[in-house]
Amino acid sequence: MAIHRALLSGALALGLLIQPCAAQEKANRKRLWKVSILALAAANALDIASSRGRMEANPLLRTPDGSFSWQRGLVVKSSLSAATITMQMLMFRKSSRSESSRAAAMVNFGSAAAIGGIAVHNLRVPKADAP
């Protein structure tokens, strides 16, 4: 009987020790996701800044003379980012898995890297001639 109590007490103590670790892991994943949102926003801001005053290949983001429209770029890029983040938040609500925030963070970091690469490319494009 004493052995059972000792085992039960040990299991309870171990469970109490593990619980804060699991809660901390969940908080770390959520923090990683928030940092990935900042990386995505920074990459989009860099892309817009690197496109200003240059010719634009995307017809959705260019003016009639072919140069980049930073107003359209801001609206389109912020709308796409907001839609992505909203979908991720809905995914968190519907999913019981704690890995979803980590997966969303990886998607955001990957998108930020791709957009950052585009921004670097934009810096190599010559500036549009002023009319």
C-alpha positions in Angstrom: 0.0 0.0 0.0 2.8 2.4 0.8 4.4 1.6 -2.5 1.2 2.5 -4.3 0.9 5.8 -2.5 4.6 6.6 -3.3 4.1 5.7 -7.0 0.9 7.8 -7.1 2.6 10.7 -5.4 5.5 10.5 -7.8 3.2 10.3 -10.8 1.3 13.3 -9.5 4.4 15.3 -8.9 5.8 14.4 -12.3 2.5 15.4 -13.9 2.6 18.8 -12.1 6.2 19.3 -13.4 5.3 18.4 -17.0 2.2 20.6 -17.2 4.1 23.9 -16.9 6.6 22.7 -19.5 3.7 21.9 -22.0 2.2 25.3 -21.3 5.5 27.0 -21.8 6.0 25.1 -25.1 2.6 26.3 -26.3 3.4 29.9 -25.3 6.7 29.6 -27.2 4.9 28.4 -30.4 2.5 31.3 -30.1 5.4 33.8 -29.7 7.1 32.3 -32.7 3.9 32.8 -34.7 3.7 36.4 -33.6 7.4 37.0 -34.6 6.6 35.4 -38.0 3.8 38.0 -38.5 6.3 40.8 -37.9 8.8 39.2 -40.4 6.0 39.0 -43.0 5.0 42.7 -42.4 8.7 43.8 -42.6 9.2 41.9 -45.8 6.1 43.4 -47.4 7.2 46.9 -46.3 10.7 46.3 -47.8 9.1 45.1 -51.0 6.9 48.2 -51.3 9.9 50.5 -50.5 12.1 48.7 -53.0 9.5 49.0 -55.7 8.8 52.7 -55.4 9.9 54.7 -58.4 10.6 51.6 -60.5 8.8 49.9 -63.4 6.3 47.2 -62.3 5.6 43.9 -64.0 2.5 43.1 -62.1 -0.5 44.8 -63.8 -2.4 44.9 -60.5 0.3 47.0 -58.9 1.2 49.4 -61.7 0.0 52.7 -62.9 -1.0 53.3 -66.6 2.5 54.4 -67.4 3.9 51.1 -66.1 5.5 52.4 -62.8 4.8 51.0 -59.4 1.8 52.4 -57.6 2.7 52.3 -53.9 -0.9 53.0 -52.9 -2.1 49.9 -54.7 0.8 47.9 -53.5 0.0 48.9 -49.9 -3.6 48.0 -50.3 -3.0 44.7 -52.0 -0.1 43.5 -49.8 -1.8 44.5 -46.6 -5.1 42.8 -47.7 -3.3 39.6 -48.6 -1.4 39.6 -45.3 -4.6 40.3 -43.3 -6.4 37.4 -45.1 -3.5 35.0 -44.4 -3.3 36.0 -40.7 -7.1 35.7 -40.4 -7.1 32.2 -41.9 -4.4 31.2 -39.6 -6.4 32.5 -36.6 -9.4 30.6 -37.7 -7.3 27.5 -38.2 -6.1 27.8 -34.5 -9.7 28.0 -33.3 -10.8 24.9 -35.3 -7.7 22.8 -34.6 -7.1 21.0 -31.3 -3.5 20.4 -32.3 -0.9 22.7 -30.7 1.4 22.3 -33.8 -0.8 24.5 -35.9 0.8 27.7 -34.7 4.3 26.3 -35.5 3.2 25.3 -39.0 1.6 28.8 -39.6 4.9 30.4 -38.4 6.9 28.4 -40.9 4.5 29.4 -43.7 4.9 33.1 -42.6 8.7 32.8 -42.4 8.8 31.1 -45.9 6.6 33.8 -47.4 8.7 36.5 -45.8 11.8 35.0 -47.3 10.3 34.8 -50.7 9.0 38.4 -50.5 12.4 39.5 -49.2 14.0 37.9 -52.3 11.6 39.8 -54.5 12.6 43.0 -52.7 16.3 42.3 -53.4 15.4 41.8 -57.0 13.5 45.0 -57.1 16.6 46.9 -56.0 18.3 45.8 -59.2 15.5 47.1 -61.5 16.4 50.6 -62.8 14.3 53.5 -61.7 11.5 54.7 -64.0 12.2 57.8 -66.0 10.4 60.8 -64.7 7.9 62.3 -67.2 
